[in-house]
Amino acid sequence: MTKYYIAVTYEVCEHNNIYEDMNEYRVDSSADIYKQIKEFAKTDVAPLVKVYESDTSDFEELRLYKEYQFKEYECGCNQ
Ligand SMILES: [Zn+2]
């Protein structure tokens, strides 16, 4: 069965209690998912990207598929 994926990038800063979704991207499930996620994270400088999966292309029902963390894009508040 075909699955559909969207990725949501998040801005996170524990020091200032920021945990906000930024952008939503369609993921091409026939290609390397992680590669696409890395590009989204880079574009938005997002330390966290959540990927949701759906059985239908209208994304009516979403399930959290995976979370990806990118240490290199974490905020530098405590440095
Ligand atoms: Zn911070």
PDB file of the backbone (N, CA, C, O) and the ligand in Angstrom, with CONECT records:
HET     ZN  A 101       1
ATOM      1  N   MET A   1       0.842  -1.198   0.000  1.00  0.00           N
ATOM      2  CA  MET A   1       0.000   0.000   0.000  1.00  0.00           C
ATOM      3  C   MET A   1       0.883   1.257   0.000  1.00  0.00           C
ATOM      4  O   MET A   1       1.883   1.338   0.714  1.00  0.00           O
ATOM      5  N   THR A   2       0.490   2.207  -0.803  1.00  0.00           N
ATOM      6  CA  THR A   2       1.265   3.443  -0.877  1.00  0.00           C
ATOM      7  C   THR A   2       1.059   4.281   0.383  1.00  0.00           C
ATOM      8  O   THR A   2      -0.058   4.436   0.877  1.00  0.00           O
ATOM      9  N   LYS A   3       2.151   4.806   0.877  1.00  0.00           N
ATOM     10  CA  LYS A   3       2.081   5.736   2.014  1.00  0.00           C
ATOM     11  C   LYS A   3       2.467   7.119   1.525  1.00  0.00           C
ATOM     12  O   LYS A   3       3.257   7.285   0.595  1.00  0.00           O
ATOM     13  N   TYR A   4       1.883   8.097   2.184  1.00  0.00           N
ATOM     14  CA  TYR A   4       2.195   9.482   1.844  1.00  0.00           C
ATOM     15  C   TYR A   4       2.838  10.145   3.065  1.00  0.00           C
ATOM     16  O   TYR A   4       2.453   9.899   4.208  1.00  0.00           O
ATOM     17  N   TYR A   5       3.810  10.977   2.789  1.00  0.00           N
ATOM     18  CA  TYR A   5       4.545  11.578   3.900  1.00  0.00           C
ATOM     19  C   TYR A   5       4.611  13.094   3.786  1.00  0.00           C
ATOM     20  O   TYR A   5       4.763  13.648   2.697  1.00  0.00           O
ATOM     21  N   ILE A   6       4.496  13.737   4.912  1.00  0.00           N
ATOM     22  CA  ILE A   6       4.840  15.163   4.955  1.00  0.00           C
ATOM     23  C   ILE A   6       5.835  15.372   6.091  1.00  0.00           C
ATOM     24  O   ILE A   6       5.841  14.659   7.095  1.00  0.00           O
ATOM     25  N   ALA A   7       6.657  16.362   5.889  1.00  0.00           N
ATOM     26  CA  ALA A   7       7.650  16.703   6.901  1.00  0.00           C
ATOM     27  C   ALA A   7       7.342  18.098   7.422  1.00  0.00           C
ATOM     28  O   ALA A   7       7.005  19.002   6.656  1.00  0.00           O
ATOM     29  N   VAL A   8       7.462  18.260   8.734  1.00  0.00           N
ATOM     30  CA  VAL A   8       7.254  19.570   9.343  1.00  0.00           C
ATOM     31  C   VAL A   8       8.537  19.956  10.077  1.00  0.00           C
ATOM     32  O   VAL A   8       9.053  19.205  10.904  1.00  0.00           O
ATOM     33  N   THR A   9       9.031  21.139   9.751  1.00  0.00           N
ATOM     34  CA  THR A   9      10.245  21.606  10.419  1.00  0.00           C
ATOM     35  C   THR A   9       9.859  22.395  11.673  1.00  0.00           C
ATOM     36  O   THR A   9       8.856  23.109  11.695  1.00  0.00           O
ATOM     37  N   TYR A  10      10.674  22.249  12.706  1.00  0.00           N
ATOM     38  CA  TYR A  10      10.403  22.928  13.977  1.00  0.00           C
ATOM     39  C   TYR A  10      11.565  23.791  14.418  1.00  0.00           C
ATOM     40  O   TYR A  10      12.733  23.438  14.256  1.00  0.00           O
ATOM     41  N   GLU A  11      11.212  24.922  14.975  1.00  0.00           N
ATOM     42  CA  GLU A  11      12.190  25.765  15.631  1.00  0.00           C
ATOM     43  C   GLU A  11      12.111  25.453  17.113  1.00  0.00           C
ATOM     44  O   GLU A  11      11.038  25.512  17.712  1.00  0.00           O
ATOM     45  N   VAL A  12      13.242  25.122  17.698  1.00  0.00           N
ATOM     46  CA  VAL A  12      13.247  24.739  19.100  1.00  0.00           C
ATOM     47  C   VAL A  12      14.321  25.503  19.864  1.00  0.00           C
ATOM     48  O   VAL A  12      15.481  25.563  19.456  1.00  0.00           O
ATOM     49  N   CYS A  13      13.902  26.084  20.984  1.00  0.00           N
ATOM     50  CA  CYS A  13      14.861  26.701  21.902  1.00  0.00           C
ATOM     51  C   CYS A  13      14.346  26.464  23.309  1.00  0.00           C
ATOM     52  O   CYS A  13      13.363  27.072  23.734  1.00  0.00           O
ATOM     53  N   GLU A  14      15.019  25.574  24.031  1.00  0.00           N
ATOM     54  CA  GLU A  14      14.568  25.260  25.393  1.00  0.00           C
ATOM     55  C   GLU A  14      14.741  26.445  26.328  1.00  0.00           C
ATOM     56  O   GLU A  14      13.991  26.607  27.291  1.00  0.00           O
ATOM     57  N   HIS A  15      15.733  27.266  26.035  1.00  0.00           N
ATOM     58  CA  HIS A  15      16.034  28.395  26.924  1.00  0.00           C
ATOM     59  C   HIS A  15      14.940  29.451  26.886  1.00  0.00           C
ATOM     60  O   HIS A  15      14.655  30.090  27.899  1.00  0.00           O
ATOM     61  N   ASN A  16      14.339  29.633  25.747  1.00  0.00           N
ATOM     62  CA  ASN A  16      13.275  30.633  25.628  1.00  0.00           C
ATOM     63  C   ASN A  16      11.905  29.994  25.421  1.00  0.00           C
ATOM     64  O   ASN A  16      10.959  30.654  24.991  1.00  0.00           O
ATOM     65  N   ASN A  17      11.811  28.709  25.732  1.00  0.00           N
ATOM     66  CA  ASN A  17      10.554  27.967  25.588  1.00  0.00           C
ATOM     67  C   ASN A  17       9.924  28.106  24.206  1.00  0.00           C
ATOM     68  O   ASN A  17       8.721  28.330  24.072  1.00  0.00           O
ATOM     69  N   ILE A  18      10.759  27.969  23.191  1.00  0.00           N
ATOM     70  CA  ILE A  18      10.235  28.027  21.826  1.00  0.00           C
ATOM     71  C   ILE A  18      10.157  26.606  21.258  1.00  0.00           C
ATOM     72  O   ILE A  18      11.129  25.850  21.268  1.00  0.00           O
ATOM     73  N   TYR A  19       8.994  26.287  20.776  1.00  0.00           N
ATOM     74  CA  TYR A  19       8.797  24.995  20.135  1.00  0.00           C
ATOM     75  C   TYR A  19       7.713  25.226  19.086  1.00  0.00           C
ATOM     76  O   TYR A  19       6.529  24.992  19.331  1.00  0.00           O
ATOM     77  N   GLU A  20       8.137  25.683  17.927  1.00  0.00           N
ATOM     78  CA  GLU A  20       7.170  26.134  16.937  1.00  0.00           C
ATOM     79  C   GLU A  20       7.370  25.444  15.603  1.00  0.00           C
ATOM     80  O   GLU A  20       8.497  25.258  15.144  1.00  0.00           O
ATOM     81  N   ASP A  21       6.271  25.072  14.993  1.00  0.00           N
ATOM     82  CA  ASP A  21       6.383  24.508  13.653  1.00  0.00           C
ATOM     83  C   ASP A  21       6.599  25.645  12.655  1.00  0.00           C
ATOM     84  O   ASP A  21       6.021  26.725  12.778  1.00  0.00           O
ATOM     85  N   MET A  22       7.436  25.373  11.679  1.00  0.00           N
ATOM     86  CA  MET A  22       7.761  26.402  10.697  1.00  0.00           C
ATOM     87  C   MET A  22       7.105  26.086   9.351  1.00  0.00           C
ATOM     88  O   MET A  22       6.108  26.706   8.983  1.00  0.00           O
ATOM     89  N   ASN A  23       7.652  25.145   8.638  1.00  0.00           N
ATOM     90  CA  ASN A  23       7.130  24.848   7.299  1.00  0.00           C
ATOM     91  C   ASN A  23       6.776  23.379   7.128  1.00  0.00           C
ATOM     92  O   ASN A  23       7.253  22.499   7.844  1.00  0.00           O
ATOM     93  N   GLU A  24       5.925  23.165   6.153  1.00  0.00           N
ATOM     94  CA  GLU A  24       5.458  21.819   5.839  1.00  0.00           C
ATOM     95  C   GLU A  24       5.927  21.467   4.426  1.00  0.00           C
ATOM     96  O   GLU A  24       5.809  22.273   3.503  1.00  0.00           O
ATOM     97  N   TYR A  25       6.449  20.278   4.275  1.00  0.00           N
ATOM     98  CA  TYR A  25       6.954  19.873   2.965  1.00  0.00           C
ATOM     99  C   TYR A  25       6.413  18.503   2.588  1.00  0.00           C
ATOM    100  O   TYR A  25       6.271  17.621   3.435  1.00  0.00           O
ATOM    101  N   ARG A  26       6.119  18.343   1.325  1.00  0.00           N
ATOM    102  CA  ARG A  26       5.741  17.013   0.851  1.00  0.00           C
ATOM    103  C   ARG A  26       7.008  16.195   0.681  1.00  0.00           C
ATOM    104  O   ARG A  26       8.025  16.695   0.199  1.00  0.00           O
ATOM    105  N   VAL A  27       6.938  14.957   1.074  1.00  0.00           N
ATOM    106  CA  VAL A  27       8.077  14.062   0.943  1.00  0.00           C
ATOM    107  C   VAL A  27       7.786  13.069  -0.172  1.00  0.00           C
ATOM    108  O   VAL A  27       6.709  12.475  -0.223  1.00  0.00           O
ATOM    109  N   ASP A  28       8.729  12.899  -1.040  1.00  0.00           N
ATOM    110  CA  ASP A  28       8.604  11.921  -2.117  1.00  0.00           C
ATOM    111  C   ASP A  28       9.021  10.558  -1.580  1.00  0.00           C
ATOM    112  O   ASP A  28      10.206  10.292  -1.380  1.00  0.00           O
ATOM    113  N   SER A  29       8.023   9.691  -1.348  1.00  0.00           N
ATOM    114  CA  SER A  29       8.304   8.414  -0.696  1.00  0.00           C
ATOM    115  C   SER A  29       9.034   7.425  -1.608  1.00  0.00           C
ATOM    116  O   SER A  29       9.487   6.374  -1.155  1.00  0.00           O
ATOM    117  N   SER A  30       9.143   7.761  -2.871  1.00  0.00           N
ATOM    118  CA  SER A  30       9.864   6.854  -3.776  1.00  0.00           C
ATOM    119  C   SER A  30      11.361   7.170  -3.783  1.00  0.00           C
ATOM    120  O   SER A  30      12.163   6.436  -4.359  1.00  0.00           O
ATOM    121  N   ALA A  31      11.713   8.270  -3.136  1.00  0.00           N
ATOM    122  CA  ALA A  31      13.126   8.634  -3.056  1.00  0.00           C
ATOM    123  C   ALA A  31      13.613   8.477  -1.620  1.00  0.00           C
ATOM    124  O   ALA A  31      12.838   8.133  -0.728  1.00  0.00           O
ATOM    125  N   ASP A  32      14.880   8.727  -1.407  1.00  0.00           N
ATOM    126  CA  ASP A  32      15.477   8.615  -0.084  1.00  0.00           C
ATOM    127  C   ASP A  32      14.883   9.663   0.850  1.00  0.00           C
ATOM    128  O   ASP A  32      15.104  10.859   0.660  1.00  0.00           O
ATOM    129  N   ILE A  33      14.131   9.226   1.855  1.00  0.00           N
ATOM    130  CA  ILE A  33      13.436  10.154   2.744  1.00  0.00           C
ATOM    131  C   ILE A  33      14.422  10.979   3.562  1.00  0.00           C
ATOM    132  O   ILE A  33      14.277  12.196   3.681  1.00  0.00           O
ATOM    133  N   TYR A  34      15.420  10.311   4.121  1.00  0.00           N
ATOM    134  CA  TYR A  34      16.350  11.018   5.003  1.00  0.00           C
ATOM    135  C   TYR A  34      17.076  12.148   4.269  1.00  0.00           C
ATOM    136  O   TYR A  34      17.316  13.216   4.832  1.00  0.00           O
ATOM    137  N   LYS A  35      17.415  11.898   3.020  1.00  0.00           N
ATOM    138  CA  LYS A  35      18.094  12.917   2.215  1.00  0.00           C
ATOM    139  C   LYS A  35      17.221  14.171   2.077  1.00  0.00           C
ATOM    140  O   LYS A  35      17.710  15.296   2.176  1.00  0.00           O
ATOM    141  N   GLN A  36      15.934  13.956   1.849  1.00  0.00           N
ATOM    142  CA  GLN A  36      15.010  15.088   1.709  1.00  0.00           C
ATOM    143  C   GLN A  36      14.855  15.827   3.028  1.00  0.00           C
ATOM    144  O   GLN A  36      14.827  17.057   3.069  1.00  0.00           O
ATOM    145  N   ILE A  37      14.753  15.050   4.113  1.00  0.00           N
ATOM    146  CA  ILE A  37      14.603  15.652   5.441  1.00  0.00           C
ATOM    147  C   ILE A  37      15.794  16.542   5.759  1.00  0.00           C
ATOM    148  O   ILE A  37      15.646  17.640   6.295  1.00  0.00           O
ATOM    149  N   LYS A  38      16.976  16.045   5.417  1.00  0.00           N
ATOM    150  CA  LYS A  38      18.188  16.815   5.671  1.00  0.00           C
ATOM    151  C   LYS A  38      18.170  18.145   4.926  1.00  0.00           C
ATOM    152  O   LYS A  38      18.612  19.167   5.452  1.00  0.00           O
ATOM    153  N   GLU A  39      17.664  18.125   3.720  1.00  0.00           N
ATOM    154  CA  GLU A  39      17.570  19.357   2.923  1.00  0.00           C
ATOM    155  C   GLU A  39      16.575  20.341   3.543  1.00  0.00           C
ATOM    156  O   GLU A  39      16.838  21.543   3.598  1.00  0.00           O
ATOM    157  N   PHE A  40      15.425  19.824   4.011  1.00  0.00           N
ATOM    158  CA  PHE A  40      14.419  20.688   4.652  1.00  0.00           C
ATOM    159  C   PHE A  40      15.013  21.330   5.902  1.00  0.00           C
ATOM    160  O   PHE A  40      14.837  22.525   6.142  1.00  0.00           O
ATOM    161  N   ALA A  41      15.718  20.525   6.693  1.00  0.00           N
ATOM    162  CA  ALA A  41      16.321  21.029   7.924  1.00  0.00           C
ATOM    163  C   ALA A  41      17.333  22.124   7.611  1.00  0.00           C
ATOM    164  O   ALA A  41      17.410  23.140   8.301  1.00  0.00           O
ATOM    165  N   LYS A  42      18.096  21.894   6.569  1.00  0.00           N
ATOM    166  CA  LYS A  42      19.119  22.855   6.172  1.00  0.00           C
ATOM    167  C   LYS A  42      18.470  24.160   5.701  1.00  0.00           C
ATOM    168  O   LYS A  42      18.901  25.249   6.080  1.00  0.00           O
ATOM    169  N   THR A  43      17.445  24.039   4.884  1.00  0.00           N
ATOM    170  CA  THR A  43      16.746  25.214   4.361  1.00  0.00           C
ATOM    171  C   THR A  43      16.202  26.084   5.482  1.00  0.00           C
ATOM    172  O   THR A  43      16.324  27.308   5.445  1.00  0.00           O
ATOM    173  N   ASP A  44      15.592  25.436   6.492  1.00  0.00           N
ATOM    174  CA  ASP A  44      14.938  26.194   7.569  1.00  0.00           C
ATOM    175  C   ASP A  44      15.829  26.358   8.803  1.00  0.00           C
ATOM    176  O   ASP A  44      15.420  26.977   9.785  1.00  0.00           O
ATOM    177  N   VAL A  45      17.026  25.813   8.754  1.00  0.00           N
ATOM    178  CA  VAL A  45      17.905  25.755   9.920  1.00  0.00           C
ATOM    179  C   VAL A  45      17.104  25.208  11.114  1.00  0.00           C
ATOM    180  O   VAL A  45      17.041  25.819  12.181  1.00  0.00           O
ATOM    181  N   ALA A  46      16.511  24.061  10.895  1.00  0.00           N
ATOM    182  CA  ALA A  46      15.621  23.452  11.881  1.00  0.00           C
ATOM    183  C   ALA A  46      16.322  22.318  12.629  1.00  0.00           C
ATOM    184  O   ALA A  46      16.825  21.383  12.006  1.00  0.00           O
ATOM    185  N   PRO A  47      16.356  22.397  13.957  1.00  0.00           N
ATOM    186  CA  PRO A  47      16.976  21.323  14.732  1.00  0.00           C
ATOM    187  C   PRO A  47      16.090  20.081  14.857  1.00  0.00           C
ATOM    188  O   PRO A  47      16.539  19.016  15.279  1.00  0.00           O
ATOM    189  N   LEU A  48      14.827  20.247  14.480  1.00  0.00           N
ATOM    190  CA  LEU A  48      13.905  19.118  14.600  1.00  0.00           C
ATOM    191  C   LEU A  48      12.971  19.072  13.390  1.00  0.00           C
ATOM    192  O   LEU A  48      12.376  20.078  13.005  1.00  0.00           O
ATOM    193  N   VAL A  49      12.860  17.892  12.808  1.00  0.00           N
ATOM    194  CA  VAL A  49      11.916  17.686  11.708  1.00  0.00           C
ATOM    195  C   VAL A  49      11.077  16.464  12.045  1.00  0.00           C
ATOM    196  O   VAL A  49      11.606  15.390  12.332  1.00  0.00           O
ATOM    197  N   LYS A  50       9.773  16.642  12.007  1.00  0.00           N
ATOM    198  CA  LYS A  50       8.882  15.513  12.250  1.00  0.00           C
ATOM    199  C   LYS A  50       8.263  15.073  10.936  1.00  0.00           C
ATOM    200  O   LYS A  50       7.846  15.897  10.122  1.00  0.00           O
ATOM    201  N   VAL A  51       8.210  13.768  10.742  1.00  0.00           N
ATOM    202  CA  VAL A  51       7.628  13.240   9.517  1.00  0.00           C
ATOM    203  C   VAL A  51       6.342  12.513   9.875  1.00  0.00           C
ATOM    204  O   VAL A  51       6.314  11.663  10.765  1.00  0.00           O
ATOM    205  N   TYR A  52       5.293  12.863   9.172  1.00  0.00           N
ATOM    206  CA  TYR A  52       3.988  12.235   9.400  1.00  0.00           C
ATOM    207  C   TYR A  52       3.612  11.404   8.192  1.00  0.00           C
ATOM    208  O   TYR A  52       3.901  11.772   7.054  1.00  0.00           O
ATOM    209  N   GLU A  53       2.968  10.285   8.448  1.00  0.00           N
ATOM    210  CA  GLU A  53       2.550   9.449   7.332  1.00  0.00           C
ATOM    211  C   GLU A  53       1.025   9.346   7.293  1.00  0.00           C
ATOM    212  O   GLU A  53       0.334   9.473   8.303  1.00  0.00           O
ATOM    213  N   SER A  54       0.540   9.109   6.073  1.00  0.00           N
ATOM    214  CA  SER A  54      -0.895   8.982   5.864  1.00  0.00           C
ATOM    215  C   SER A  54      -1.142   7.917   4.811  1.00  0.00           C
ATOM    216  O   SER A  54      -0.307   7.672   3.940  1.00  0.00           O
ATOM    217  N   ASP A  55      -2.300   7.292   4.909  1.00  0.00           N
ATOM    218  CA  ASP A  55      -2.644   6.286   3.898  1.00  0.00           C
ATOM    219  C   ASP A  55      -3.293   6.917   2.685  1.00  0.00           C
ATOM    220  O   ASP A  55      -3.446   6.282   1.641  1.00  0.00           O
ATOM    221  N   THR A  56      -3.675   8.180   2.834  1.00  0.00           N
ATOM    222  CA  THR A  56      -4.355   8.845   1.728  1.00  0.00           C
ATOM    223  C   THR A  56      -3.632  10.133   1.361  1.00  0.00           C
ATOM    224  O   THR A  56      -2.985  10.762   2.198  1.00  0.00           O
ATOM    225  N   SER A  57      -3.755  10.512   0.094  1.00  0.00           N
ATOM    226  CA  SER A  57      -2.999  11.670  -0.387  1.00  0.00           C
ATOM    227  C   SER A  57      -3.562  12.998   0.121  1.00  0.00           C
ATOM    228  O   SER A  57      -2.911  14.034  -0.012  1.00  0.00           O
ATOM    229  N   ASP A  58      -4.764  12.976   0.699  1.00  0.00           N
ATOM    230  CA  ASP A  58      -5.314  14.227   1.246  1.00  0.00           C
ATOM    231  C   ASP A  58      -4.863  14.465   2.698  1.00  0.00           C
ATOM    232  O   ASP A  58      -5.202  15.485   3.298  1.00  0.00           O
ATOM    233  N   PHE A  59      -4.099  13.518   3.251  1.00  0.00           N
ATOM    234  CA  PHE A  59      -3.532  13.646   4.596  1.00  0.00           C
ATOM    235  C   PHE A  59      -4.598  13.931   5.651  1.00  0.00           C
ATOM    236  O   PHE A  59      -4.395  14.726   6.568  1.00  0.00           O
ATOM    237  N   GLU A  60      -5.727  13.265   5.497  1.00  0.00           N
ATOM    238  CA  GLU A  60      -6.789  13.505   6.450  1.00  0.00           C
ATOM    239  C   GLU A  60      -6.434  12.922   7.815  1.00  0.00           C
ATOM    240  O   GLU A  60      -6.689  13.534   8.853  1.00  0.00           O
ATOM    241  N   GLU A  61      -5.844  11.734   7.796  1.00  0.00           N
ATOM    242  CA  GLU A  61      -5.407  11.127   9.042  1.00  0.00           C
ATOM    243  C   GLU A  61      -3.904  10.984   9.039  1.00  0.00           C
ATOM    244  O   GLU A  61      -3.318  10.303   8.198  1.00  0.00           O
ATOM    245  N   LEU A  62      -3.303  11.642  10.001  1.00  0.00           N
ATOM    246  CA  LEU A  62      -1.852  11.634  10.076  1.00  0.00           C
ATOM    247  C   LEU A  62      -1.374  10.842  11.279  1.00  0.00           C
ATOM    248  O   LEU A  62      -1.979  10.871  12.350  1.00  0.00           O
ATOM    249  N   ARG A  63      -0.292  10.146  11.078  1.00  0.00           N
ATOM    250  CA  ARG A  63       0.377   9.498  12.200  1.00  0.00           C
ATOM    251  C   ARG A  63       1.829   9.944  12.206  1.00  0.00           C
ATOM    252  O   ARG A  63       2.443  10.118  11.153  1.00  0.00           O
ATOM    253  N   LEU A  64       2.368  10.126  13.397  1.00  0.00           N
ATOM    254  CA  LEU A  64       3.779  10.471  13.476  1.00  0.00           C
ATOM    255  C   LEU A  64       4.594   9.261  13.034  1.00  0.00           C
ATOM    256  O   LEU A  64       4.453   8.168  13.583  1.00  0.00           O
ATOM    257  N   TYR A  65       5.426   9.467  12.061  1.00  0.00           N
ATOM    258  CA  TYR A  65       6.236   8.380  11.523  1.00  0.00           C
ATOM    259  C   TYR A  65       7.612   8.365  12.180  1.00  0.00           C
ATOM    260  O   TYR A  65       8.068   7.331  12.669  1.00  0.00           O
ATOM    261  N   LYS A  66       8.255   9.508  12.184  1.00  0.00           N
ATOM    262  CA  LYS A  66       9.603   9.569  12.728  1.00  0.00           C
ATOM    263  C   LYS A  66      10.001  10.999  13.057  1.00  0.00           C
ATOM    264  O   LYS A  66       9.506  11.952  12.456  1.00  0.00           O
ATOM    265  N   GLU A  67      10.907  11.132  14.023  1.00  0.00           N
ATOM    266  CA  GLU A  67      11.459  12.446  14.344  1.00  0.00           C
ATOM    267  C   GLU A  67      12.946  12.432  14.047  1.00  0.00           C
ATOM    268  O   GLU A  67      13.660  11.484  14.374  1.00  0.00           O
ATOM    269  N   TYR A  68      13.379  13.479  13.434  1.00  0.00           N
ATOM    270  CA  TYR A  68      14.807  13.584  13.127  1.00  0.00           C
ATOM    271  C   TYR A  68      15.368  14.811  13.829  1.00  0.00           C
ATOM    272  O   TYR A  68      14.801  15.900  13.742  1.00  0.00           O
ATOM    273  N   GLN A  69      16.477  14.630  14.519  1.00  0.00           N
ATOM    274  CA  GLN A  69      17.111  15.756  15.205  1.00  0.00           C
ATOM    275  C   GLN A  69      18.410  16.102  14.509  1.00  0.00           C
ATOM    276  O   GLN A  69      19.160  15.231  14.069  1.00  0.00           O
ATOM    277  N   PHE A  70      18.651  17.391  14.425  1.00  0.00           N
ATOM    278  CA  PHE A  70      19.867  17.872  13.785  1.00  0.00           C
ATOM    279  C   PHE A  70      20.608  18.789  14.741  1.00  0.00           C
ATOM    280  O   PHE A  70      20.294  19.971  14.881  1.00  0.00           O
ATOM    281  N   LYS A  71      21.598  18.204  15.391  1.00  0.00           N
ATOM    282  CA  LYS A  71      22.365  18.935  16.398  1.00  0.00           C
ATOM    283  C   LYS A  71      23.015  20.191  15.825  1.00  0.00           C
ATOM    284  O   LYS A  71      23.146  21.203  16.515  1.00  0.00           O
ATOM    285  N   GLU A  72      23.417  20.120  14.572  1.00  0.00           N
ATOM    286  CA  GLU A  72      24.148  21.255  13.982  1.00  0.00           C
ATOM    287  C   GLU A  72      23.271  22.491  13.820  1.00  0.00           C
ATOM    288  O   GLU A  72      23.779  23.591  13.602  1.00  0.00           O
ATOM    289  N   TYR A  73      21.921  22.310  13.929  1.00  0.00           N
ATOM    290  CA  TYR A  73      21.029  23.460  13.773  1.00  0.00           C
ATOM    291  C   TYR A  73      20.383  23.880  15.092  1.00  0.00           C
ATOM    292  O   TYR A  73      19.472  24.708  15.106  1.00  0.00           O
ATOM    293  N   GLU A  74      20.856  23.305  16.199  1.00  0.00           N
ATOM    294  CA  GLU A  74      20.318  23.716  17.488  1.00  0.00           C
ATOM    295  C   GLU A  74      20.716  25.149  17.768  1.00  0.00           C
ATOM    296  O   GLU A  74      21.735  25.634  17.277  1.00  0.00           O
ATOM    297  N   CYS A  75      19.895  25.824  18.568  1.00  0.00           N
ATOM    298  CA  CYS A  75      20.181  27.210  18.884  1.00  0.00           C
ATOM    299  C   CYS A  75      21.476  27.305  19.681  1.00  0.00           C
ATOM    300  O   CYS A  75      21.872  26.347  20.345  1.00  0.00           O
ATOM    301  N   GLY A  76      22.126  28.445  19.616  1.00  0.00           N
ATOM    302  CA  GLY A  76      23.399  28.590  20.307  1.00  0.00           C
ATOM    303  C   GLY A  76      23.298  29.410  21.572  1.00  0.00           C
ATOM    304  O   GLY A  76      24.261  30.064  21.971  1.00  0.00           O
ATOM    305  N   CYS A  77      22.124  29.379  22.216  1.00  0.00           N
ATOM    306  CA  CYS A  77      21.852  30.228  23.372  1.00  0.00           C
ATOM    307  C   CYS A  77      22.840  30.047  24.521  1.00  0.00           C
ATOM    308  O   CYS A  77      23.221  31.017  25.175  1.00  0.00           O
ATOM    309  N   ASN A  78      23.250  28.818  24.762  1.00  0.00           N
ATOM    310  CA  ASN A  78      24.100  28.581  25.941  1.00  0.00           C
ATOM    311  C   ASN A  78      25.571  28.443  25.579  1.00  0.00           C
ATOM    312  O   ASN A  78      26.353  27.838  26.313  1.00  0.00           O
ATOM    313  N   GLN A  79      25.928  29.008  24.446  1.00  0.00           N
ATOM    314  CA  GLN A  79      27.333  28.909  24.050  1.00  0.00           C
ATOM    315  C   GLN A  79      28.051  30.240  24.221  1.00  0.00           C
ATOM    316  O   GLN A  79      29.244  30.339  23.935  1.00  0.00           O
TER     317      GLN A  79
HETATM  318 ZN    ZN A 101      18.055  28.721  22.578  1.00  0.00          ZN2+
END
